[in-house]
Amino acid sequence: MPPPRARIVEPPEEMPEIVVKRSARRTKTVNAHFSGDAVVLSVPQRATRAQIAHWSATLVPRVVAKRRAAEAATRTRHSDTALEEMAQRLSRTYLEGRARPTSITWSARQHTRWGSATPATGAIRISRRLADAPEWVLETVVLHELVHLLEAHHNERFWEMARRHPRAHDAGQFLDGVAWAERNPAQVTGRE
């Protein structure tokens, strides 16, 4: 039976498929989570139809809202504006604010480089292949390109500035692994 003061949650305009999974081991708790495009509602074995309807009406919209918020955050992270904000923050933190790109944008045309900078114009391009990389990897690549605006060549001064990010070494190893996996897909998937 639903609790007397149940909160009413408006269902989303597009309700996903709901899969009810009854569990003999689950006696009191209820859980809702996405599995692919469907929401799995895990309920106690003896749950009534009314209870399941109540839980569906309250839990499913929450799970859908949470997924939409995560997707919106991902879209925001993937914007050029987010890259600009990251570049400003990294320049202030590691380069005393000296690197000031005129533009920093995502590029879908970079297939062999993680990023590129044109010191003459101040333009930086970051490969879309990094869109879902861990934040510290993306930060390291952006910092690398910012340093190119101050020091065009990979000399000692360049590396001293580029390695200021605390996870620069880890990011290099991560990117080496990704590059290797892209060159050797059969070895990664186990298929010839």
Secondary structure, 3 states (H helix, E strand, C coil): CCCCCCCCCCCCCCCCCEEEEEECCCCCCCEEEEECCEEEEEEECCCCHHHHHHHHHHHHHHHHHHHHHHHHHHHHHCCHHHHHHHHHHHHHHHHCCCCCCCEEEEECCCCCCCEEEECCCCEEEEEHHHCCCCHHHHHHHHHHHHHHHHCCCCCHHHHHHHCCCCCHHHHHHHHHHHHHHHHCHHHHHCCC
